[in-house]
Amino acid sequence: MSTTQVESRGTVLGKPLKGLVFVVLWILAIAAWVVAPFMVDPAAGAFFIDTGVILASVGFAALFLEWSRSLVVALVWAAIAVALAAVGDFVGLVWLSATLRLIVPILAINTMVGYLVGRIRVFA
């Protein structure tokens, strides 16, 4: 592996940093889920629920990311998903909100599966 390939991935994420990202995002997700029922506007409550799902999913996926660039990309996609959730919830596009509620956790689980499958040696 050449030096340029290693630099393009960023630095290796340590276990303490992965754990910190997991805990912080899950605390934020739980806080969003606790606040959501007290929202007067149902669209705002749905937005808080969707934001919690996105934060929890990215926190879970962060445990299985190896490189800092992967974490940054995951956080950028999470920000895009939160923006789409806002559009879906406040404009009333139910299909967009439902799609995000399904696809974001599936992608987080896919991160874990890719991490575990990448560690399996078949012909070693």
DSSP file (Angstrom, degrees, kcal/mol; ACC not computed):
  #  RESIDUE AA STRUCTURE BP1 BP2  ACC     N-H-->O    O-->H-N    N-H-->O    O-->H-N    TCO  KAPPA ALPHA  PHI   PSI    X-CA   Y-CA   Z-CA
    1    1 A M              0   0    0      0, 0.0     2,-0.1     0, 0.0     0, 0.0   0.000 360.0 360.0 360.0 128.9    0.0    0.0    0.0
    2    2 A S     >  -     0   0    0      1,-0.1     4,-1.5     4,-0.0     3,-0.3  -0.309 360.0-109.6 -81.1 167.2    1.5    3.3   -1.0
    3    3 A T  H  > S+     0   0    0      1,-0.2     4,-2.3     2,-0.2     5,-0.2   0.855 115.7  57.5 -65.2 -36.3    1.7    6.4    1.2
    4    4 A T  H  > S+     0   0    0      1,-0.2     4,-1.7     2,-0.2    -1,-0.2   0.852 103.8  52.8 -66.7 -33.0   -0.9    8.3   -0.8
    5    5 A Q  H  > S+     0   0    0     -3,-0.3     4,-0.9     2,-0.2    -1,-0.2   0.904 110.1  47.6 -67.9 -39.6   -3.5    5.5   -0.3
    6    6 A V  H >X S+     0   0    0     -4,-1.5     4,-0.8     1,-0.2     3,-0.6   0.909 111.6  50.5 -67.6 -40.8   -3.0    5.7    3.5
    7    7 A E  H 3< S+     0   0    0     -4,-2.3     3,-0.4     1,-0.2    -1,-0.2   0.834 104.0  58.7 -66.6 -32.0   -3.2    9.5    3.5
    8    8 A S  H 3< S+     0   0    0     -4,-1.7    -1,-0.2     1,-0.2    -2,-0.2   0.774 105.2  50.3 -70.0 -24.0   -6.5    9.4    1.5
    9    9 A R  H << S-     0   0    0     -4,-0.9    60,-1.7    -3,-0.6    61,-0.4   0.696 104.2-138.9 -84.0 -19.5   -8.2    7.3    4.2
   10   10 A G     <  -     0   0    0     -4,-0.8    -1,-0.3    -3,-0.4     2,-0.2  -0.609  44.1 -30.7  92.3-158.7   -7.1    9.5    7.1
   11   11 A T        -     0   0    0     -2,-0.2    57,-2.6    -3,-0.1     2,-0.3  -0.584  68.7 -96.3 -95.9 159.7   -5.9    8.2   10.4
   12   12 A V  B     -A   67   0A   0     55,-0.2     2,-0.4    -2,-0.2    55,-0.2  -0.560  39.6-124.1 -74.0 134.5   -6.9    5.0   12.1
   13   13 A L        -     0   0    0     53,-2.5     2,-0.1    -2,-0.3    -1,-0.1  -0.662  23.1-137.4 -81.4 130.3   -9.7    5.5   14.6
   14   14 A G     >  -     0   0    0     -2,-0.4     4,-2.2     1,-0.1     5,-0.2  -0.445  20.8-112.1 -82.1 160.7   -8.9    4.3   18.1
   15   15 A K  H  > S+     0   0    0      1,-0.2     4,-2.6     2,-0.2     5,-0.2   0.872 115.6  55.4 -62.3 -38.1  -11.3    2.4   20.2
   16   16 A P  H  > S+     0   0    0      0, 0.0     4,-2.3     0, 0.0    -1,-0.2   0.911 109.5  46.8 -62.7 -38.6  -11.7    5.2   22.8
   17   17 A L  H  > S+     0   0    0      2,-0.2     4,-2.6     1,-0.2     5,-0.2   0.908 112.1  50.0 -68.2 -41.0  -12.7    7.6   20.0
   18   18 A K  H  X S+     0   0    0     -4,-2.2     4,-2.4     1,-0.2    -1,-0.2   0.926 112.6  47.8 -61.0 -43.7  -15.1    5.2   18.6
   19   19 A G  H  X S+     0   0    0     -4,-2.6     4,-2.6     2,-0.2    -2,-0.2   0.887 110.8  51.0 -64.8 -39.2  -16.6    4.6   22.0
   20   20 A L  H  X S+     0   0    0     -4,-2.3     4,-2.7     2,-0.2     5,-0.2   0.924 110.9  47.6 -64.7 -44.5  -16.9    8.4   22.7
   21   21 A V  H  X S+     0   0    0     -4,-2.6     4,-2.4     1,-0.2     5,-0.3   0.918 112.7  50.6 -61.9 -42.9  -18.6    9.0   19.3
   22   22 A F  H  X S+     0   0    0     -4,-2.4     4,-2.1    -5,-0.2    -2,-0.2   0.942 113.7  43.6 -59.0 -49.7  -21.0    6.1   20.1
   23   23 A V  H  X S+     0   0    0     -4,-2.6     4,-2.4     2,-0.2    -2,-0.2   0.922 114.7  48.2 -66.5 -44.7  -21.9    7.4   23.6
   24   24 A V  H  X S+     0   0    0     -4,-2.7     4,-2.3     1,-0.2    -1,-0.2   0.933 113.9  45.9 -63.7 -45.7  -22.3   11.0   22.6
   25   25 A L  H  X S+     0   0    0     -4,-2.4     4,-2.2    -5,-0.2    -1,-0.2   0.878 113.5  49.7 -67.2 -35.5  -24.5   10.3   19.6
   26   26 A W  H  X S+     0   0    0     -4,-2.1     4,-2.7    -5,-0.3    -1,-0.2   0.871 109.1  52.1 -70.7 -35.2  -26.6    7.8   21.6
   27   27 A I  H  X S+     0   0    0     -4,-2.4     4,-2.3     2,-0.2    -2,-0.2   0.932 112.0  46.4 -63.1 -44.1  -27.0   10.4   24.4
   28   28 A L  H  X S+     0   0    0     -4,-2.3     4,-2.2     2,-0.2    -2,-0.2   0.894 112.5  50.6 -63.8 -39.3  -28.2   12.9   21.9
   29   29 A A  H  X S+     0   0    0     -4,-2.2     4,-2.3     2,-0.2    -2,-0.2   0.926 111.3  47.0 -65.0 -44.5  -30.6   10.4   20.3
   30   30 A I  H  X S+     0   0    0     -4,-2.7     4,-2.1     1,-0.2    -1,-0.2   0.890 110.9  52.8 -65.3 -38.0  -32.1    9.4   23.6
   31   31 A A  H  X S+     0   0    0     -4,-2.3     4,-2.1    -5,-0.2    -1,-0.2   0.907 109.3  49.3 -62.8 -40.3  -32.5   13.1   24.5
   32   32 A A  H  X S+     0   0    0     -4,-2.2     4,-1.9     1,-0.2    -2,-0.2   0.899 111.3  49.4 -64.9 -39.7  -34.3   13.7   21.2
   33   33 A W  H  < S+     0   0    0     -4,-2.3    -1,-0.2     1,-0.2    -2,-0.2   0.836 111.4  49.2 -69.2 -31.5  -36.6   10.7   21.9
   34   34 A V  H  < S+     0   0    0     -4,-2.1     4,-0.3     1,-0.2    -2,-0.2   0.884 114.8  44.0 -73.2 -38.3  -37.4   12.0   25.4
   35   35 A V  H >< S+     0   0    0     -4,-2.1     3,-1.6     1,-0.2     4,-0.3   0.804  96.3  78.6 -76.2 -29.9  -38.2   15.5   24.1
   36   36 A A  G >< S+     0   0    0     -4,-1.9     3,-1.6     1,-0.3    -1,-0.2   0.838  87.1  54.2 -54.5 -43.7  -40.3   14.4   21.1
   37   37 A P  G 3  S+     0   0    0      0, 0.0    -1,-0.3     0, 0.0    -2,-0.1   0.738 103.8  58.2 -66.4 -17.9  -43.5   13.5   23.0
   38   38 A F  G <  S+     0   0    0     -3,-1.6     2,-0.3    -4,-0.3    -2,-0.2   0.421  78.5 113.1 -91.7   2.2  -43.6   17.0   24.5
   39   39 A M    <   -     0   0    0     -3,-1.6     6,-0.1    -4,-0.3    -3,-0.0  -0.560  58.2-151.5 -74.5 135.9  -43.6   18.8   21.2
   40   40 A V  S    S+     0   0    0     -2,-0.3    -1,-0.1     1,-0.1     3,-0.0   0.892  83.6  65.6 -73.2 -40.4  -46.9   20.7   20.5
   41   41 A D  S  > S-     0   0    0      1,-0.1     4,-1.9    -3,-0.1     3,-0.4  -0.732  76.3-148.4 -84.9 122.8  -46.5   20.4   16.7
   42   42 A P  H  > S+     0   0    0      0, 0.0     4,-2.4     0, 0.0     5,-0.2   0.837  98.3  57.2 -60.6 -31.8  -46.7   16.7   15.6
   43   43 A A  H  > S+     0   0    0      2,-0.2     4,-2.1     1,-0.2     5,-0.1   0.887 106.0  49.7 -66.2 -37.8  -44.3   17.4   12.7
   44   44 A A  H  > S+     0   0    0     -3,-0.4     4,-2.2     2,-0.2    -1,-0.2   0.898 110.2  50.5 -67.1 -40.0  -41.7   18.7   15.2
   45   45 A G  H  X S+     0   0    0     -4,-1.9     4,-2.1     2,-0.2    -2,-0.2   0.914 110.6  49.0 -62.6 -42.5  -42.1   15.6   17.3
   46   46 A A  H  X S+     0   0    0     -4,-2.4     4,-2.7     1,-0.2    -1,-0.2   0.876 109.1  53.7 -64.3 -36.9  -41.7   13.4   14.2
   47   47 A F  H  X S+     0   0    0     -4,-2.1     4,-2.6     2,-0.2    -2,-0.2   0.907 108.2  49.1 -64.3 -41.4  -38.6   15.3   13.3
   48   48 A F  H  X S+     0   0    0     -4,-2.2     4,-2.1     2,-0.2    -2,-0.2   0.892 111.6  49.6 -65.3 -38.5  -37.1   14.7   16.8
   49   49 A I  H  X S+     0   0    0     -4,-2.1     4,-2.2     2,-0.2    -2,-0.2   0.941 112.8  46.7 -63.5 -46.8  -37.9   11.0   16.5
   50   50 A D  H  X S+     0   0    0     -4,-2.7     4,-2.2     1,-0.2    -2,-0.2   0.894 111.2  51.7 -63.1 -40.0  -36.3   10.9   13.0
   51   51 A T  H  X S+     0   0    0     -4,-2.6     4,-2.7     1,-0.2    -1,-0.2   0.897 108.9  51.5 -63.8 -39.4  -33.2   12.8   14.2
   52   52 A G  H  X S+     0   0    0     -4,-2.1     4,-2.6     2,-0.2     5,-0.2   0.898 108.5  50.6 -63.0 -40.8  -32.8   10.3   17.1
   53   53 A V  H  X S+     0   0    0     -4,-2.2     4,-2.1     2,-0.2    -2,-0.2   0.915 112.4  47.2 -62.9 -42.6  -33.0    7.4   14.7
   54   54 A I  H  X S+     0   0    0     -4,-2.2     4,-2.4     2,-0.2     5,-0.2   0.934 113.7  46.7 -65.7 -46.1  -30.3    9.0   12.5
   55   55 A L  H  X S+     0   0    0     -4,-2.7     4,-2.3     1,-0.2    -2,-0.2   0.907 113.4  48.4 -64.2 -41.8  -28.0    9.8   15.5
   56   56 A A  H  X S+     0   0    0     -4,-2.6     4,-2.2    -5,-0.2    -1,-0.2   0.895 111.9  50.0 -65.4 -38.9  -28.4    6.4   17.0
   57   57 A S  H  X S+     0   0    0     -4,-2.1     4,-2.5    -5,-0.2    -2,-0.2   0.919 112.2  45.7 -66.7 -43.7  -27.7    4.7   13.7
   58   58 A V  H  X S+     0   0    0     -4,-2.4     4,-1.9     2,-0.2    -1,-0.2   0.881 111.8  53.3 -68.2 -36.7  -24.5    6.7   13.0
   59   59 A G  H  X S+     0   0    0     -4,-2.3     4,-0.7    -5,-0.2    -2,-0.2   0.906 110.8  46.5 -62.0 -41.5  -23.4    6.1   16.6
   60   60 A F  H >< S+     0   0    0     -4,-2.2     3,-0.9     1,-0.2     4,-0.3   0.919 112.9  49.0 -65.3 -43.7  -23.8    2.4   16.2
   61   61 A A  H >< S+     0   0    0     -4,-2.5     3,-1.7     1,-0.2     4,-0.3   0.807  98.4  69.3 -66.9 -29.0  -22.0    2.5   12.8
   62   62 A A  H >< S+     0   0    0     -4,-1.9     3,-1.0     1,-0.3    -1,-0.2   0.792  88.6  64.9 -61.8 -27.6  -19.1    4.5   14.3
   63   63 A L  T << S+     0   0    0     -3,-0.9    -1,-0.3    -4,-0.7    -2,-0.2   0.757 107.0  41.8 -64.9 -22.8  -18.1    1.5   16.3
   64   64 A F  T <  S+     0   0    0     -3,-1.7     2,-0.3    -4,-0.3    -1,-0.2   0.289  88.1 106.2-111.8   8.6  -17.2   -0.4   13.1
   65   65 A L    <   -     0   0    0     -3,-1.0   -52,-0.1    -4,-0.3   -47,-0.1  -0.717  46.6-168.0 -89.5 141.2  -15.5    2.3   11.1
   66   66 A E        +     0   0    0     -2,-0.3   -53,-2.5   -54,-0.1     2,-0.3   0.769  62.9  51.1 -98.6 -30.3  -11.8    2.0   10.8
   67   67 A W  B  > S-A   12   0A   0    -55,-0.2     4,-1.5     1,-0.1   -55,-0.2  -0.810  72.1-128.8-119.5 151.0  -10.7    5.4    9.3
   68   68 A S  H  > S+     0   0    0    -57,-2.6     4,-2.3    -2,-0.3   -58,-0.2   0.853 110.2  57.4 -64.4 -34.9  -11.3    9.0   10.3
   69   69 A R  H  > S+     0   0    0    -60,-1.7     4,-2.5     1,-0.2    -1,-0.2   0.888 103.5  53.5 -64.2 -37.1  -12.4    9.8    6.8
   70   70 A S  H  > S+     0   0    0    -61,-0.4     4,-2.3     1,-0.2    -1,-0.2   0.893 108.6  49.8 -63.4 -39.1  -15.1    7.2    7.0
   71   71 A L  H  X S+     0   0    0     -4,-1.5     4,-2.3     2,-0.2    -2,-0.2   0.910 110.5  49.4 -66.3 -41.5  -16.4    8.7   10.1
   72   72 A V  H  X S+     0   0    0     -4,-2.3     4,-2.3     2,-0.2    -2,-0.2   0.915 111.3  49.4 -63.7 -42.2  -16.5   12.2    8.6
   73   73 A V  H  X S+     0   0    0     -4,-2.5     4,-2.5     1,-0.2    -2,-0.2   0.909 110.6  50.7 -63.1 -41.5  -18.3   10.8    5.5
   74   74 A A  H  X S+     0   0    0     -4,-2.3     4,-1.9     1,-0.2    -2,-0.2   0.897 110.9  48.7 -63.2 -39.9  -20.8    9.1    7.8
   75   75 A L  H  X S+     0   0    0     -4,-2.3     4,-2.0     2,-0.2    -1,-0.2   0.864 110.4  51.0 -69.7 -35.2  -21.4   12.3    9.8
   76   76 A V  H  X S+     0   0    0     -4,-2.3     4,-2.1     2,-0.2    -2,-0.2   0.927 111.1  47.9 -66.0 -44.0  -21.9   14.3    6.5
   77   77 A W  H  X S+     0   0    0     -4,-2.5     4,-2.4     1,-0.2    -2,-0.2   0.857 109.3  54.6 -64.3 -33.6  -24.4   11.8    5.3
   78   78 A A  H  X S+     0   0    0     -4,-1.9     4,-2.4     2,-0.2    -1,-0.2   0.902 107.0  50.4 -65.3 -40.2  -26.1   12.0    8.7
   79   79 A A  H  X S+     0   0    0     -4,-2.0     4,-2.1     2,-0.2    -2,-0.2   0.900 111.0  48.9 -64.0 -39.7  -26.4   15.8    8.3
   80   80 A I  H  X S+     0   0    0     -4,-2.1     4,-2.4     1,-0.2    -2,-0.2   0.906 110.7  50.9 -64.7 -40.7  -27.9   15.3    4.9
   81   81 A A  H  X S+     0   0    0     -4,-2.4     4,-2.4     2,-0.2    -2,-0.2   0.881 108.5  51.4 -65.2 -37.9  -30.4   12.7    6.3
   82   82 A V  H  X S+     0   0    0     -4,-2.4     4,-2.2     2,-0.2    -1,-0.2   0.908 110.4  49.5 -65.2 -40.5  -31.4   15.1    9.1
   83   83 A A  H  X S+     0   0    0     -4,-2.1     4,-2.1     2,-0.2    -2,-0.2   0.917 112.2  47.4 -63.6 -42.4  -32.1   17.8    6.4
   84   84 A L  H  X S+     0   0    0     -4,-2.4     4,-3.0     2,-0.2    -2,-0.2   0.870 109.9  53.6 -66.4 -35.6  -34.1   15.4    4.4
   85   85 A A  H  X S+     0   0    0     -4,-2.4     4,-2.9     2,-0.2     5,-0.3   0.896 107.4  51.5 -64.5 -39.1  -36.0   14.3    7.6
   86   86 A A  H  X S+     0   0    0     -4,-2.2     4,-2.6     2,-0.2     5,-0.4   0.932 112.3  45.7 -62.3 -44.6  -36.8   18.0    8.2
   87   87 A V  H  X S+     0   0    0     -4,-2.1     4,-2.0     1,-0.2     6,-0.5   0.942 115.4  47.3 -62.7 -46.3  -38.2   18.3    4.7
   88   88 A G  H  X>S+     0   0    0     -4,-3.0     5,-1.0     1,-0.2     4,-0.8   0.890 118.6  39.0 -63.7 -40.2  -40.1   15.1    5.0
   89   89 A D  H  <5S+     0   0    0     -4,-2.9    -2,-0.2     3,-0.2    -1,-0.2   0.913 121.9  38.5 -79.6 -43.1  -41.6   15.9    8.4
   90   90 A F  H  <5S+     0   0    0     -4,-2.6    -3,-0.2    -5,-0.3    -2,-0.2   0.784 121.3  42.7 -83.4 -26.1  -42.4   19.6    8.0
   91   91 A V  H  <5S-     0   0    0     -4,-2.0    -1,-0.2    -5,-0.4    -3,-0.2   0.738 112.0-117.2 -87.3 -24.7  -43.5   19.5    4.4
   92   92 A G  T  <5 +     0   0    0     -4,-0.8     2,-1.5    -5,-0.4    -3,-0.2   0.703  58.6 152.0  97.5  22.6  -45.5   16.3    4.9
   93   93 A L    >>< +     0   0    0     -5,-1.0     4,-1.8    -6,-0.5     3,-0.6  -0.670  16.8 178.5 -86.2  88.5  -43.7   14.0    2.6
   94   94 A V  H 3> S+     0   0    0     -2,-1.5     4,-2.7     1,-0.2     5,-0.2   0.853  75.1  58.6 -62.6 -36.5  -44.6   10.8    4.5
   95   95 A W  H 3> S+     0   0    0      1,-0.2     4,-2.1     2,-0.2    -1,-0.2   0.857 105.5  50.2 -63.6 -34.4  -42.8    8.6    1.9
   96   96 A L  H <> S+     0   0    0     -3,-0.6     4,-2.3     2,-0.2    -1,-0.2   0.925 112.5  45.8 -70.2 -44.1  -39.5   10.4    2.5
   97   97 A S  H  X S+     0   0    0     -4,-1.8     4,-2.3     2,-0.2    -2,-0.2   0.919 114.3  48.3 -63.5 -43.5  -39.7   10.1    6.3
   98   98 A A  H  X S+     0   0    0     -4,-2.7     4,-1.2     1,-0.2    -1,-0.2   0.893 110.7  51.3 -65.9 -38.9  -40.6    6.5    6.1
   99   99 A T  H  X S+     0   0    0     -4,-2.1     4,-3.1    -5,-0.2     3,-0.3   0.918 111.3  47.3 -64.1 -42.9  -37.8    5.7    3.7
  100  100 A L  H  X S+     0   0    0     -4,-2.3     4,-1.9     1,-0.2    -2,-0.2   0.892 107.4  56.3 -65.2 -38.9  -35.3    7.4    5.9
  101  101 A R  H  < S+     0   0    0     -4,-2.3    -1,-0.2     1,-0.2    -2,-0.2   0.794 117.9  35.5 -64.0 -26.4  -36.6    5.6    9.0
  102  102 A L  H  X S+     0   0    0     -4,-1.2     4,-1.3    -3,-0.3    -2,-0.2   0.885 118.6  45.6 -89.8 -45.7  -35.9    2.3    7.2
  103  103 A I  H  X S+     0   0    0     -4,-3.1     4,-2.4     1,-0.2     5,-0.2   0.851 104.6  58.5 -75.6 -36.2  -32.8    3.0    5.2
  104  104 A V  H  X S+     0   0    0     -4,-1.9     4,-1.8    -5,-0.3    -1,-0.2   0.942 109.8  41.8 -65.0 -48.8  -30.6    4.7    7.8
  105  105 A P  H  > S+     0   0    0      0, 0.0     4,-2.4     0, 0.0    -1,-0.2   0.872 113.0  55.5 -65.1 -33.1  -30.7    1.8   10.3
  106  106 A I  H  X S+     0   0    0     -4,-1.3     4,-2.3     1,-0.2    -2,-0.2   0.913 107.7  48.6 -64.0 -40.7  -30.2   -0.7    7.5
  107  107 A L  H  X S+     0   0    0     -4,-2.4     4,-1.6     2,-0.2    -1,-0.2   0.864 109.7  52.8 -66.3 -35.1  -27.1    1.1    6.4
  108  108 A A  H  X S+     0   0    0     -4,-1.8     4,-1.5     2,-0.2    -2,-0.2   0.919 111.2  45.6 -65.4 -42.9  -25.8    1.1   10.0
  109  109 A I  H  X S+     0   0    0     -4,-2.4     4,-2.5     1,-0.2    -2,-0.2   0.875 108.5  57.6 -66.9 -35.9  -26.3   -2.6   10.2
  110  110 A N  H  X S+     0   0    0     -4,-2.3     4,-2.7     1,-0.2    -1,-0.2   0.853 101.7  56.2 -62.0 -34.5  -24.6   -3.0    6.8
  111  111 A T  H  X S+     0   0    0     -4,-1.6     4,-2.0     2,-0.2    -1,-0.2   0.920 109.0  46.2 -61.4 -44.2  -21.6   -1.2    8.2
  112  112 A M  H  X S+     0   0    0     -4,-1.5     4,-2.5     2,-0.2    -2,-0.2   0.915 112.5  49.6 -64.8 -43.3  -21.3   -3.8   11.0
  113  113 A V  H  X S+     0   0    0     -4,-2.5     4,-2.9     1,-0.2     5,-0.3   0.919 110.9  49.7 -63.4 -43.6  -21.8   -6.7    8.5
  114  114 A G  H  X S+     0   0    0     -4,-2.7     4,-1.8     1,-0.2    -1,-0.2   0.882 110.9  50.5 -61.8 -38.3  -19.1   -5.4    6.2
  115  115 A Y  H  X S+     0   0    0     -4,-2.0     4,-0.5    -5,-0.2    -2,-0.2   0.925 114.9  42.4 -64.1 -45.7  -16.8   -5.0    9.1
  116  116 A L  H >< S+     0   0    0     -4,-2.5     3,-0.8     1,-0.2     4,-0.4   0.895 114.4  49.3 -71.8 -40.1  -17.4   -8.6   10.3
  117  117 A V  H >< S+     0   0    0     -4,-2.9     3,-1.2     1,-0.2    -1,-0.2   0.853 104.6  60.1 -68.2 -33.6  -17.3  -10.1    6.9
  118  118 A G  H 3< S+     0   0    0     -4,-1.8    -1,-0.2    -5,-0.3    -2,-0.2   0.699 102.2  54.3 -66.0 -18.2  -14.0   -8.3    6.1
  119  119 A R  T << S+     0   0    0     -3,-0.8     2,-0.4    -4,-0.5    -1,-0.2   0.543  85.7 100.9 -91.6  -9.5  -12.4  -10.1    9.0
  120  120 A I    <   -     0   0    0     -3,-1.2     2,-0.6    -4,-0.4    -3,-0.0  -0.637  57.4-157.6 -81.9 130.1  -13.4  -13.6    7.8
  121  121 A R        +     0   0    0     -2,-0.4     3,-0.1     1,-0.2    -2,-0.0  -0.933  13.7 176.8-108.0 115.9  -10.6  -15.6    6.1
  122  122 A V  S    S+     0   0    0     -2,-0.6    -1,-0.2     1,-0.2    -2,-0.0   0.937  81.0  23.1 -84.6 -50.6  -12.0  -18.3    3.9
  123  123 A F              0   0    0      1,-0.2    -1,-0.2     0, 0.0    -2,-0.0  -0.058 360.0 360.0-109.0  32.7   -8.8  -19.8    2.4
  124  124 A A              0   0    0     -3,-0.1    -1,-0.2     0, 0.0    -2,-0.1   0.464 360.0 360.0 -91.6 360.0   -6.3  -18.7    5.0
